Structure formats: C-alpha cells, structure tokens
C-alpha cells in the first residue's frame, strides 16, 4: 500500500476499463463520468485498498509533484 495518498492520481485499470481518479487532500474529487458515482467523495486509501484486494486490478499512484513536473 502506498503510504501518502494526499494529492495526486490513482490509475485504476482492469481488463474492461482504465480510469484516473484525481485525489486532493486524500479524497477523490474528479474522475470519468462512468466512475463518479462510485468514487467521487470517497477516501483515496479506501479505494486503493479495495483495488489491492480485488483480483485483476492494476493500480498506480502518481503523486501530484510528479504529475506537475511531467507537465512542465
């Protein structure tokens, strides 16, 4: 489990779909329309733990500092 899920992006991928979950202050604040109802407003650690336990889910945590550096 990634320790610091405060600000950044959770990249959640399965064989059926891939979605980015934007995290601010440890809470999912934005995502694709088909995942909003499920994810928006939820604790990022809860979602990440669920993905780790679920078969067939690939997770990547991209901290905000890394994402901002790549855009520059």
N, C-alpha and C positions, 0 to 999 in steps of 0.2 A: 504494500500500500504506500502510495506517495504521501509524505507527511504534511506538506503545506499546500492545501488546495484553496488558497485565498483568492487569487486573481490570475486568470488565465483561461485555458480552453481544455475541455475534456473531449478527446476524439474517440467516439464510441463506434465500433464497427462490427457488423455481423455479416453473414453471407447474404443477407437480404437487404441491408441498408447501412449507410455510414452517415453519422451526424456529428456536428460540432456543437458542444454545449458551452456557452460563454459564462464564465464564473466571475463574479465580483463579490468581494467580502464573504467568500465561502458559500454563496448561494447562486444557483443557475438563474441568470437574468435574461438570456436570449438563446433561442435555438430555432431550428427549422419548424415550420408550421405543423408537420405531422408528429413532432415530438413535444411540442409546447405543453399540451395538456398534461402529459406525463411528467415532464421535467421542470418546467418553469416554477421558480419559487422554492424548489427542494434543496436541501443541504447537499453540497457537492460531495462530501465524504460519504454520505449515504448512497448516492448514485454510484460512486466509484466502487464501493464495497459490493454493491449489487452486481456490477459488471464483473468483478473479480470472481464472484461465486457462480456466475452463470456460464454454462457450457457454450462455447462458440463465440464468445465476445472478446474482441481485442480492444484494449484501452491504451491511450497515450495521453499523458498530462503535459501540456505545453504552458509553462509559466508565462505570465504577461510580459516579463522582462525579455524573454527570448522572442516572443511574438513581435514585440515592438522593435527589437533590434533587426529582425529579418525584414521589416517594412521599410526601415531607414535606407 
